[in-house]
Every structure is written in C-alpha cells, then in structure tokens.
Amino acid sequence: MASFPPRVNEKEIVRSRTIGELLAPAAPFDKKCGRENWTVAFAPDGSYFAWSQGHRTVKLVPWSQCRKNFLLHGTKNIANSSGLKLSRQNSDGSQKNKPREHTIDCGDIVWSLAFGSSVPEKHSRCVNIEWHRFRFGQDQLLLATGLSNGRIKIWDAYTGKLLLNLVDHTEVVRDLTFAPDGSLILVSASRDKTLRVWDLKDDGNMMKVLRGHQNWVYSCAFSPDSSMLCSVGASKAVFLWNMDRYTMIRKLEGHHHDVVACDFSPDGALLATASYDTRVYIWDPYTGDILMEYGHMFPPPTPIFAGGANDRWVRSVSFSHDGLHIASLADDKMVRFWKIDEDYPVQVAPLSNGLCCAFSTDGSVLAAGTHDGSVYFWATPRQVPSLQHLCRMSIRRVMPTQEVQELPIPSKVLEFLSYRI
C-alpha cells in the first residue's frame, strides 16, 4: 500500500479551467438551511444534467444546451434565467423525447438523485409479470429522487411527470443508484441503516432489504457489470454485496472515520472511497487490498486525529470514464484531480462549501454542488489512454483479480493488469 500526502509546491499543480456556473436564485429572506445541493447527476446518454437546487426543488437542463449557453454567455448563469421554456406534462407526442428544461417540486428536501434508462431485453425479476402498470421502453429515461421523509419519487425525465412513489424507508434517503445494465433495478441507501432494492419494471416492487450497517448509510454504487454493490457509511463502514444473491461479500477495513462516498472504475477493477478521515482509498474490490491512498492533509493525521473533527473532511469522490483519473472534493475549499498512478493532484480548482461531484458522461467536465444550491463546472484533465491501458480495461471488464493472477504470463504483466504498478 502506498501513502501519498499532497505536495506543498503549488507550482507543480495545474489549475483547472472553469467551464461554467449555475447559480441558484436567492430570495431576499431565503433561509440558509435547506438550500444544500447534496447531489448532481448526468443522464447515462448525456442528454440531461440534474441537481438538487434546495428547498424541495430539482432542476433538469439539457446538457448540450447548457454547454452552449456557457460558450455564448460566459461562465455565470442564474439557474432559472436560461432562455429555455419549461416543458409541460401534456406536451405533444412528437416532442416527448426531446430534452427540455424542467423544474420539479419534490415535496420535501432532496438528498439524492439518479438517472436510469431501460433495456427491453432486461426483464423484471418478478415471477408474476402478467400485468404491469408501466411498460418502460428503450427510449425511457427516469429520474429517481430520494427525500428527507424517506420517500423515493420516480419521474419521467422527458415530461416531468411523476410515475411512482416508493415508500418504505423510515429516514432520509441519502443515496440512489441504478444498475448500469438497463434492468431498472434501483438501490437506495438510508439513514435507517438499510439498503433497499427496488424493481421499477415491476412497478417499483421492493425486492430485498440489505442489512449489515450498524449506523447511517451514506452512499452506494454498482459495479459496471451490475453484479456487485458497494455501500459506505458511518463508523468506518465499507461493505461489498453480491447483487445476484443479495448477500454480503466482505467488509473492507482501513478508514478511521465515517465513509461518505464511493465509486467503481469503468472496468470494475478498482473501487474509490472517500472519508472524513481526510483520505481517499483505492481498493481492489475482489481482494480487499488497498492499492493507493490519496491524502488531503499534510502531514497525514494520526488515526486519533483522523477520526475526529478537522477541516479536511473529504466529501465526495468520482471516477472518470477514462479509468485514469479520479476527482475528490474536500472541506479545505479545493477540488482535486488525481491520476491513479501518481502521488499528487495533477489539477486543482478552488471551491467553497462543496458537497458533491460527478463527471459528465464523456468525462470532459466535472460538476460540483455546494451548500447554497449552486453548481460549478470545470474542464477535466485530458489524456490519450495508452494501448496498454485500453487492453487492461478490456481484460478487467470480464476477469476478476483472482482469474487474472492465474494467467500464465510474466509477473510484471500480472502486476500491471492488477493495477499494482
């Protein structure tokens, strides 16, 4: 395991270029609490960007139009003042699947968002499939919103229409994630210490409750092949689940404080977790080994101090789609971009009161949400992946670490395929 504190010499680190800002409108007597942007999300096909604007409101904007607005009108935009008209739920059919701007009132504070799209070949796991209220087609794009009252609301992203209201959690729904395979399996993570699995192709039937966390569950993420789920939470918890059997695979131990965010690499060979202990760990999810540690405090805090209050809590982490970079967001008013094989940030950007971050579908932009309901965008580090890395990702998409280690190939190649060099 390698431990790499950030370097002090700022001259070596490149500042990320700002792409744009979406600033939340503030009324003269607007309350400060309740405006937090806890979550940002890009649609899988890149058509929409969504974020929680605070005070029950979710905003959806066509991402391509948003990028054009930044180029035409500069970086700063008030979120409700773009020239796009809000769509109506009774729009004519010819415009149904054309992305347009929406403002959705979810009825309670929004803590989590997730986009999901359907693949017709992926059938419901329910035995009784004779009748369903909804039949989702291939062009369907859904938005799930997790609320403070424990409810999950499912919306049609194209029309803004409420489709389903999922009720079972008893506390805040802190995170949501759809299975990437198009099955419309949704997993929710809650402060009620559980994860719940929902089948939206079976009209939102709750299939399973995953228990094991002894405290709040902060975040969850599917592996790219949808076979594995990571969940993280308070009391240093990092759990891996088999999503075919709905059983726990293993607990990952190494953090010294609450773990608040997680994300898999595009090939599923790596798992990133972010914690209030000022660290981001890169794990091998198949073996439980820590492959890399990115520190956000220099010198690194002792375990006692890492487990307490400090101004370097890491709030969010996200893997880029090139599999070479990750982004982290911390309380020290910085966003950092890291390469998976380097010991210091390759780019940084200033951000006060950041809470969450996510890469765009093509990986060219990072979006970050803040306490006041605004969103900021930066250009991400660009690198042409080597042929070796592309081959490694292709192999790791279909082979877990144990199978790779059994290949009759030189040890250096094994280490490279296992992300150990």
C-alpha positions in Angstrom: 0.0 0.0 0.0 1.3 3.4 -0.9 0.6 6.6 1.1 0.9 9.9 -0.7 0.2 13.2 1.0 -0.4 16.2 -1.3 2.7 18.1 -2.2 3.2 21.5 -0.9 4.8 23.0 -4.1 1.8 24.6 -5.8 3.8 25.4 -8.9 3.8 21.8 -10.0 -0.1 21.6 -9.9 -2.2 23.0 -12.8 -5.3 25.0 -12.1 -8.4 23.5 -13.8 -10.2 25.7 -16.3 -13.7 26.8 -15.2 -16.4 25.9 -17.8 -19.4 27.5 -16.2 -21.6 28.1 -13.1 -25.3 27.6 -12.5 -26.1 29.8 -9.5 -29.2 29.2 -7.5 -31.5 32.2 -7.2 -31.9 33.5 -3.7 -35.0 35.3 -2.4 -34.4 38.4 -0.1 -35.4 36.4 3.0 -34.4 33.0 1.9 -33.4 30.6 4.6 -29.9 29.4 4.6 -30.7 25.9 5.7 -32.4 23.6 3.2 -30.6 25.1 0.2 -27.9 22.5 0.1 -27.1 20.8 -3.2 -26.5 17.3 -1.9 -26.4 15.6 -5.3 -25.6 16.2 -9.0 -26.2 13.7 -11.8 -25.7 13.3 -15.6 -28.0 11.1 -17.7 -26.3 8.0 -19.0 -26.8 9.2 -22.6 -25.6 12.7 -21.8 -28.9 14.3 -22.6 -29.6 15.8 -19.2 -27.9 17.3 -16.2 -29.8 17.4 -12.9 -29.2 18.8 -9.4 -31.0 19.5 -6.2 -31.4 23.2 -6.0 -32.6 23.3 -2.4 -36.0 23.8 -0.8 -37.6 20.7 -2.4 -36.6 21.7 -6.0 -34.8 19.6 -8.6 -33.6 21.2 -11.8 -33.1 19.3 -15.1 -31.4 21.0 -18.0 -30.5 19.7 -21.5 -26.7 19.2 -21.1 -25.8 20.1 -24.7 -27.8 23.3 -24.4 -26.2 24.1 -21.1 -22.7 23.8 -22.6 -23.7 26.1 -25.5 -25.1 28.7 -23.1 -21.7 28.7 -21.3 -19.9 29.3 -24.6 -22.3 32.0 -25.7 -23.0 33.9 -22.5 -19.9 33.3 -20.3 -19.5 31.1 -17.3 -22.0 32.6 -14.9 -25.7 31.7 -15.3 -28.6 32.1 -12.9 -30.2 28.6 -12.9 -33.7 29.9 -13.6 -32.9 32.5 -16.2 -31.8 30.5 -19.2 -33.8 31.1 -22.4 -35.3 27.7 -22.4 -39.0 27.3 -21.8 -40.2 24.8 -19.2 -42.0 21.8 -20.7 -45.5 20.8 -19.8 -46.7 17.4 -18.9 -49.2 17.4 -21.8 -46.6 18.2 -24.5 -47.4 16.8 -27.9 -46.1 13.4 -28.6 -43.6 14.5 -31.3 -41.6 16.4 -28.7 -41.8 13.7 -26.0 -38.2 12.6 -26.1 -36.6 15.9 -26.9 -34.7 17.1 -23.8 -36.1 20.3 -22.4 -35.7 22.1 -19.1 -37.8 21.2 -16.1 -38.2 22.4 -12.5 -39.6 19.7 -10.3 -41.1 20.3 -6.8 -40.5 17.0 -5.0 -42.4 18.0 -1.9 -39.5 17.6 0.6 -35.8 18.3 0.8 -33.9 16.3 -1.9 -30.9 14.3 -0.7 -30.2 12.1 -3.7 -30.7 11.8 -7.4 -30.1 9.1 -10.0 -30.9 8.6 -13.7 -32.0 5.2 -15.0 -32.6 4.0 -18.6 -34.3 0.8 -19.7 -33.1 -2.0 -22.0 -36.1 -4.1 -23.3 -34.1 -7.4 -23.2 -33.7 -7.0 -19.4 -36.9 -8.4 -17.9 -38.3 -7.9 -14.4 -37.0 -10.3 -11.8 -40.6 -10.7 -10.6 -42.2 -14.1 -11.2 -45.6 -12.7 -11.9 -45.2 -10.5 -15.0 -48.7 -10.9 -16.5 -49.7 -7.3 -15.8 -47.7 -4.1 -15.0 -48.9 -0.6 -14.6 -45.9 0.7 -16.5 -44.1 -0.8 -19.5 -40.8 1.1 -20.0 -39.4 1.3 -23.5 -35.9 1.6 -24.7 -36.2 5.4 -25.0 -37.4 5.8 -21.4 -35.3 8.0 -19.1 -36.2 8.0 -15.5 -35.1 10.3 -12.6 -35.2 9.0 -9.1 -35.2 11.4 -6.2 -34.6 10.5 -2.6 -36.2 12.7 0.0 -35.8 13.7 3.6 -39.0 12.0 4.6 -37.8 8.6 3.4 -39.8 8.5 0.2 -38.4 7.9 -3.3 -40.2 9.5 -6.2 -39.7 8.4 -9.8 -40.1 10.9 -12.6 -40.2 10.8 -16.4 -37.2 12.9 -17.3 -38.7 14.0 -20.6 -42.1 15.1 -19.4 -41.5 15.9 -15.7 -44.4 13.6 -14.8 -44.5 11.7 -11.5 -44.6 8.0 -12.2 -44.0 6.2 -8.9 -43.9 6.9 -5.2 -41.8 4.4 -3.3 -42.5 4.2 0.4 -40.6 2.0 2.9 -37.6 3.8 4.3 -38.1 5.5 7.7 -35.3 8.0 7.5 -33.5 10.2 4.9 -32.7 8.5 1.6 -29.1 9.5 1.4 -28.2 8.0 -2.0 -29.6 6.2 -5.0 -28.1 4.2 -7.8 -29.5 2.3 -10.8 -28.0 -0.9 -12.1 -26.0 0.0 -15.2 -27.3 -3.0 -17.2 -30.6 -1.3 -18.1 -32.7 -3.6 -15.8 -34.1 -0.6 -13.9 -33.1 -2.2 -10.6 -32.7 0.7 -8.1 -30.8 0.6 -4.8 -31.4 3.2 -2.1 -29.2 3.9 0.9 -30.8 5.5 4.0 -30.1 6.8 7.5 -32.4 4.0 8.7 -29.2 1.8 8.4 -30.6 -0.3 5.4 -30.3 -0.6 1.7 -33.4 -1.4 -0.3 -33.6 -3.0 -3.7 -36.4 -1.9 -6.0 -37.6 -3.3 -9.4 -39.0 -0.5 -11.4 -40.0 -2.8 -14.2 -42.3 -4.5 -11.6 -44.0 -1.2 -10.8 -41.5 -0.3 -8.1 -41.8 -3.5 -6.1 -39.3 -3.7 -3.3 -37.3 -6.9 -3.8 -34.9 -7.0 -0.9 -33.6 -5.3 2.2 -29.9 -5.4 2.7 -28.9 -5.2 6.4 -25.5 -5.1 7.9 -24.7 -1.4 8.6 -24.8 -0.5 12.3 -25.3 3.2 11.5 -26.2 5.6 8.8 -25.6 4.5 5.2 -24.2 7.4 3.2 -23.6 6.2 -0.3 -23.8 3.2 -2.6 -22.6 2.3 -6.1 -23.0 -0.5 -8.6 -20.0 -2.2 -10.3 -20.2 -1.6 -14.1 -21.5 -5.2 -14.8 -24.2 -4.8 -12.0 -23.0 -7.9 -10.2 -21.6 -6.1 -7.2 -22.7 -3.2 -5.0 -20.6 -1.1 -2.6 -22.2 0.6 0.3 -20.4 3.0 2.7 -21.5 4.6 5.9 -20.8 5.9 9.4 -18.4 4.0 11.8 -15.8 3.4 9.0 -18.2 1.0 7.1 -17.3 -0.2 3.6 -19.4 -3.2 2.5 -19.4 -5.2 -0.7 -22.6 -7.1 -1.8 -23.3 -9.8 -4.3 -26.3 -8.5 -6.2 -27.3 -11.8 -7.7 -27.7 -13.5 -4.3 -28.2 -10.3 -2.2 -25.5 -11.4 0.2 -22.5 -9.6 1.7 -19.2 -10.5 0.1 -16.8 -8.8 2.5 -16.1 -5.8 4.7 -13.2 -3.5 3.7 -11.3 -2.2 6.6 -8.8 0.7 6.6 -10.6 4.0 7.1 -10.6 5.8 10.5 -13.8 7.8 10.3 -17.2 7.9 8.5 -17.0 6.9 4.9 -19.3 9.1 2.8 -18.8 8.3 -0.9 -17.8 5.5 -3.2 -17.4 4.8 -6.9 -16.2 2.0 -9.2 -13.7 2.4 -12.0 -15.2 1.9 -15.6 -13.8 -1.6 -15.8 -14.9 -2.6 -12.2 -11.3 -3.5 -11.2 -10.9 -0.6 -8.8 -13.1 1.0 -6.0 -12.6 4.5 -4.7 -13.9 5.5 -1.2 -13.9 8.9 0.5 -13.9 9.5 4.2 -13.9 12.2 6.9 -10.5 10.8 7.9 -9.1 13.1 5.1 -8.3 10.2 2.8 -9.4 8.6 -0.4 -8.6 4.9 -0.8 -8.4 3.0 -4.0 -9.2 -0.7 -3.3 -9.2 -3.9 -5.2 -12.8 -5.0 -4.6 -12.0 -8.6 -5.3 -9.3 -9.0 -2.7 -10.0 -6.1 -0.3 -6.4 -4.8 -0.7 -5.7 -1.0 -0.6 -3.8 -0.2 -3.7 -3.5 3.6 -3.3 -4.1 6.3 -0.6 -4.6 9.9 -1.5 -4.1 12.3 1.4 -5.8 15.7 1.8 -3.8 16.8 4.8 -0.1 17.3 5.2 1.4 15.8 7.3 -1.2 12.9 7.3 -3.2 12.9 10.6 -2.7 10.2 13.2 -5.6 7.7 13.4 -6.9 9.5 16.6 -7.0 12.9 14.8 -8.3 11.4 11.6 -11.2 10.0 13.5 -12.2 13.4 14.9 -13.1 16.9 13.6 -10.7 18.7 11.2 -11.1 21.0 8.2 -10.0 18.4 5.6 -13.1 16.1 5.5 -13.4 14.5 2.1 -17.0 14.9 0.9 -17.1 13.2 -2.5 -15.2 11.1 -4.9 -15.8 10.2 -8.6 -14.1 8.0 -11.2 -13.5 9.5 -14.6 -14.7 7.4 -17.6 -11.2 7.1 -18.9 -10.3 5.0 -15.9 -7.2 7.1 -15.4 -8.4 9.9 -13.2 -10.5 10.5 -10.1 -11.8 13.7 -8.6 -12.2 14.4 -4.9 -13.8 17.3 -3.1 -12.8 18.3 0.5 -13.6 20.8 3.2 -10.4 22.7 2.6 -12.1 24.5 -0.3 -10.4 22.5 -3.0 -11.3 20.1 -5.8 -8.5 17.8 -6.7 -8.0 15.7 -9.9 -5.7 12.7 -9.4 -4.1 10.2 -11.7 -4.5 6.6 -10.5 -0.7 6.1 -10.8 0.6 9.4 -9.4 1.2 10.6 -5.9 -0.1 14.2 -6.1 -3.0 16.0 -7.8 -2.5 16.8 -11.5 -5.0 19.6 -11.3 -6.8 21.6 -8.6 -9.7 24.1 -8.5 -11.0 26.3 -5.7 -14.5 25.6 -4.3 -16.0 26.8 -1.1 -18.6 24.7 0.7 -18.6 21.9 -1.8 -20.7 18.8 -1.1 -20.8 16.5 -4.1 -19.2 16.0 -7.6 -19.7 13.9 -10.7 -18.1 13.5 -14.1 -20.1 14.1 -17.3 -20.9 11.1 -19.4 -18.0 11.7 -21.8 -15.6 12.6 -18.9 -14.7 16.0 -20.2 -16.4 18.0 -17.4 -16.7 17.7 -13.6 -19.7 19.2 -11.9 -19.7 20.1 -8.2 -22.6 21.1 -6.0 -22.4 23.5 -3.0 -24.2 24.4 0.2 -26.1 27.3 -1.5 -27.7 25.1 -4.2 -25.3 26.2 -7.0 -23.3 24.1 -9.4 -19.8 24.7 -10.8 -18.2 23.1 -13.8 -14.5 22.5 -14.7 -12.7 21.0 -17.7 -11.1 17.8 -16.6 -7.5 16.6 -17.3 -7.3 15.2 -20.8 -5.0 12.3 -21.7 -5.0 9.9 -24.6 -5.1 6.4 -22.9 -2.2 4.2 -23.9 -2.9 1.0 -25.8 -1.7 -1.0 -22.7 -4.3 0.7 -20.5 -7.1 0.1 -23.0 -6.2 -3.5 -23.2 -6.1 -3.7 -19.4 -9.6 -2.2 -19.1 -10.9 -4.6 -21.8 -9.5 -7.6 -19.9 -10.6 -6.4 -16.4 -14.2 -5.8 -17.6 -14.5 -9.6 -17.9 -11.9 -11.0 -15.5 -11.7 -10.6 -11.7 -8.4 -10.3 -9.9 -8.3 -14.0 -9.0 -8.6 -15.1 -12.6 -6.0 -12.6 -13.8 -3.5 -13.9 -11.3 -3.9 -17.4 -12.6 -2.9 -16.4 -16.2 0.4 -17.9 -17.4 2.0 -14.5 -18.2 5.1 -12.7 -16.8 4.8 -11.2 -13.3 5.2 -7.6 -14.5 2.3 -8.0 -16.8 0.2 -9.6 -13.9 1.1 -6.6 -11.7 0.0 -4.2 -14.5 -3.3 -6.0 -15.1 -3.9 -6.0 -11.3 -3.2 -2.2 -11.1 -0.3 -2.9 -8.8 2.2 -0.9 -10.9 
